[in-house]
Amino acid sequence: MKRLLGLTLVVILMASGTIGAAPAKIEAEFNLITPVASFVSVAALDAFKVWAKAKYGIDVKTNYTAKGTQLAAGLIREWGNNPQADVLWGGETVIYDLLASDGFLIKHEAPKALLDRIPNQMGAPKPMPLKDPKGFWTSTALEPYGIVYNEGLITRRLRVQPPKTWEDLLTNPKFKGQIAQCTPDNSSSSHATYEVILQKLGWEKGWQWLEKLGGYTGQFVAKSGDVPGVVAKGEYALGFAVPSYMAFENFLNGSDIKFIAPPGSYVTPEPIGIIKNCKNPNAAKAFIEFLLTDEGQRLFIDRGLFPVVPTMRVEGAPGSTAELAVQFYGGRRSYFEGTVENTYDNALSAGRESEVNKYFRDNIFSRLAELKAKY
């Protein structure tokens, strides 16, 4: 009798999805809000439609809204009980932790077999979580936030060596006015990189460094994707806190740019979470499942992102996009090979997100003319 009850409980749990069963059926619509550029996100949606048709026999209509993670999170809060998207995808993990703690996400219930392929954490000396132990978000791919530079401007016009560390950005006066960045309250890649500097140098010295960066900045652009764009066009020589695959897209389009992830750069696991009260929860769960399959991981590999599954690497035929990505990243094929330096503390960042954004607005953005004169 006990054995029968146990089996019955397992069946009930599987039916409810609490141990990671795939949904039995999905809705015919799926709405995504994401900072992930169309180079990756639209390709993922197109591939998902094919996958969903094969698995569920459903022609899924997909909709895509491009928003920076900070702005997307603000919209989710404004929507309340009537969200206009099903899934938030991409950016800094602390934003997902905050949304979950405030009741704006539901558990993704991704299949356990796929989740088990993803390590719990990565990096040292401060391990970075790759999935939420409470089940509100999981990683999908790995991507460093670093520095992009226009090689022609740097080496031929300015006649200087390109930076290799964060510190190199501010040690050469020729870089003054040549840096583009996005504000940390509009971009999670900027916010995460501000935290990298603050946690590396400490609060006081970190803000001193970021003040000088403000003085050296030629333009604050509207969103992260605009940073590599203006560098690729030659409007600025350097871009700060750039998501790597956005720079890679410009590289593929023939731009004379290169990318470097300085030691300690934030590596986003491109988290994904399902918005509470969304209209298409089963389609949302299926989309997450697709991204974690080998097919989904290969899609990332072909667009210059690193797989979150350690057994998979960035590799392809000679001349393929994957091999061009390896060239672009200086030979790296995986973030699970060798040591990844990480000092970014998720809990610390989550506890002061608003404070960092406000400090930036009050002490850097509102004082740009003063800082440019000072530095």
N, C-alpha and C positions, 0 to 999 in steps of 0.2 A: 504493500500500500504506500509506504514512504517513497519507494522508487517511482511508483506511478505518479505521486504528487509532485516529485521532483521533475519528472519529465514534463508534466503538465505546466509547471512553472516556467521551464525553459521555453516551451512553445509559446506561452503568453508573452514572455520577455522578448522573444524573437519577433513576434507579431507587432509589439509596441515599438520595436526599434531600439530598446534600451541597451542592447549588447551589440549594436552596430550592424543590424541587418539593413540591406538596401531596401528602399521603398518598393512596395508591391506594384504600385502604379504612380504615374506622375501627371502633373497638370500640363496643359498644352501651351503654357506661357511661362517665361522666366525673365525677371528684371534684375539687372546688375548695376550697382553703383560702385565705381572704382577709380583710383588714381592710376591704375595700370594702363599704359598707353595702348592705343588701338593696335599697334604693331603686334602686341601680345594678346590683349583682351578680345579683340574682334576675331582673331584667329582661333582663340580658345572657344568662343561662342559658336563659331561656324563648325568646328570639329565636334563640339558637344551635340549639336543638332544631328549630325550624322550618327554619332554614337547612341544618342537617345532613340533615334528611329530604329536602329538595329536591335537595341536591347528591349525597348518598351513598345515599339510600334507606334510611337507618337511623333507627329510633326510639331516640334516645339518652336513657338515664335519667341524670339529673344529680343530684348531691348537693353540698350547700353547707355548709361549716363556717366560722363567723365567728370570727376570732381576730385580735388585733393583730399587726402584722408581726413585732415582736420575739418575741412568744409563739409565733407560727406557725413562725418560724425555729428556735426552741428545740425545738418538736415534731418538725420535720423531722430535726434532729440526733438526737433520741431514737429516732425510727423506724428510722434506719440503713438497712439493706437491705430493710426491709419497710414502705415508706411507705403511709400510709392516705389519701393524696391524690395527685392527678396534677399539679396546678399550684398554684403560689403566685402570687398576683396582688395588686399594690398596695403602696404604702409608699415607703420610702427606698431608693434604688438601691444604696447601699453594702452593705445586707444581702444583696442578690443577688450582689454581687461577692464577699462573704465566703463565702457558700454555694457559689458556683461554684469558688472557689479551694480550698475544702476537699472538693470532689468530690461535692457534694450536688445538683448540677443537671446536666442534659444540654443539648446545643444544641437550640434550638427549631426551626431549619430552616424558618422562615417563608418564603413565596414571595418571591423577590428583587424582583419587580415591586412588591409592597406595601412591602417594606422600603425600597426606593429612594425612596419618596415621603416618608419621614421624614428630616429633616436629621440629621446626625451630632451636632450640639450646638446650644445656644441660650443666649443671655444674655451679659452683659459686666459687669465686666472679666474675670470668670472663667467661661469657657464651661462649661455643664453638659451632660454627655453625654446623648443621647436614645436611644442603643442601644449595647449592648456590642459592641465590635469583634471579640471572640472568639465572639460568637453565643450567649451563655448567657441573655441577657435582651434584651427590646426594650420600648420605651415603648408605651403604648396610648392615653393621653389626658393632658391637662395640667390640673393643679389646684393652686392656691396654698394654702399653710397660713398663716392670718392670725388676725385678731381678730374675734370676733363680739360684738355688744353688744345689750342690750335697750334699745331706744330710749326706751320709756316710763320705765324706771328711771333711765336716764342723764339725760334732759332734764327730766323732770317731778319725780321724787323727789329725785335727787341734785343736779339743776339745774347740771349741768356740761356742757362740750362733749365729745363723744365723741373717743376717741383717733384720731390719724392716723398715728402712728409707734409703734414699740416703746417708745421713751423716754417717750411720753405716759402709758403705763400706770402709771408709778411717780413721776410728778411731781405728782399730785393726791392728797392724803391721803384724800379722800373715796372713793377706789378701794380703800382698805385693807379687806380682808375681803370684797370684792365680786368677786374673780377666781376662776374655776374653771379647772383644768388637769388634765392626765393626766401621770403620771410618765414620764420619758423611757425607762425600761427596759420599759415596757408599751406604749408608743406610738411608732411611727416618726415621726409628725408632730411630736410633742413633742421627740423626739431630734433631728430635723433642725432644728427651730427653736432648740433649745438650742445647736446647732452654729452657727447663723446668728449668735446673740448672741456666742458665744465667739470666732468668727472675725472678727466685726466689731470687738469691743472688745479682743480679746486674752484670754489665759487668765486672768490675775489679775483684771482689771477686769470681764471677762465673768462670772466666778463671783460677784463682788461684786454685780453687777446681778441675777443669778439668785437669790442669797441674799435680796435685798430682795423679789424677785418671790415667793419662798417665804413671806416674812413678810406679804406683801399677799394671799396666796392664802387664800380661804375654804374650799376643798375640793379635794383631789386625788381625782378620780373614777377608776373602774375602767378605762375605755377612752375613746378619742378621741370616739366618737360620743355619749358621755354629756355631753361639755362643752357643745355647742350645745343639748342637751336641757335641762339645768338652767338655762341662760340663757334659753331660750325660755319656760320655766315661771315665770321671774321670781325664781328662787331666788338667782341671782347676776346682777350687771349685765354682767359681761365674761367672755369665754372666750379663753384663750391657746392658740395653736398649733392652730387649728381647721381641719380639711379643709373647703374652701369648700362642696363640694356637700352635706355633711352639714348645714351651716347653711342652705343653699338649700332642702333638704327641709323644714326647720322653717318657713322663710319661706312655702313653698307651702301649708303646712298652716295658715297664718293667723297665725303668731307675729309679734309686734312686734319683730323683730330685723333687724339689718343687719350687713353683713360688710365688712371692709376688709383688703386685703393691703398692709401697710406696705412701704416701699421696702426691697428686699433680701430679701423673704420667699422662703422655699424654695418652688419650684414642682416638685411631683413629676410625673414623666412616667408615673405609675402603671405601674411595670415589671411584667413577667410572665415567669415562668420555669417550666420543666418539671422536676419532681423526679426524680432518678435512681432507676431501678428501679421506677418507677410502673407500675401495672397496665394503664393505658390510654394509652400514649404517642401513638398516632395520633389519638385523640380529643383529646388535649391539644394537639397540633399544629394540628388543625382549629379548635379553639376560639380559638387565637391568630390564625390566619388570619382567622377571622370578625371578630374585634375590629378588625382592620386594614383591613377592607373599608369602602367608603363606607357600607354599611348599619350596620356596627358603629360607625363614627364618628358617624353621625347619631343613633344611640341615645344616645351620650354627650352630644351637643349638646342633646338633649331633656331631659337630666337635670342640666343646669347644669355640665357639664365642657367643657373646651376641646379641640377636635380636635388631634391631633398631626400631621395632614397640613396643611401651610401653605395649600393651595388651598381648604380648607374653613373656614367661619367659623360662629360662633354666630348664626344668623338663622332667622327663621320668620315665619309670618303674624302680623299684629297680634293681641296678646292671647295668643299661644302661649306654651308653657313656655319655649321658647328666648328669646323676646323678654323675658319676665319675668326670665330669667337675666341678660340684658344690663342691664336696669334694676338688678338686684341687685348687679351688679359695677361699677356706675357708668359704663356705656357700653362696656366692653371687649367685643370680639367675637373677638379672636384674640391669642395670645401671639407671633405672628410679625409683628405690626404695631407699629411703634415699638420703643423700647429696653426690654429687660427687665434690670433690675439683678440681678446675681448675684455674690456673693462666696463662696458655699459651695464648699468644696474637697472633692470626693469622696474623694480619696486621703487627705487629712488626717483626715477623719471616719472612714474605714474603719480607719485605723491606730490609732485611740484610742476605738473604740466602747465597749469594756468599761470603759476608764478613765473615760470621761465618766459612764457609768451608775453606777459604783462611787462616784465622787466625789459625785454627787448623793445617793446613799443615805447616805453617811457624813457629809456636810457640810451637807446641806439637809434631807432627809426626816427624819433622826434628830434634828434640832435645831429642828423647826418651832416648838415653844413658845418657845424661846429667841429665834428670829428674829422671831416675832410681837411679843415684848416689846421687842426691839431697834429695830424699825422702826415 
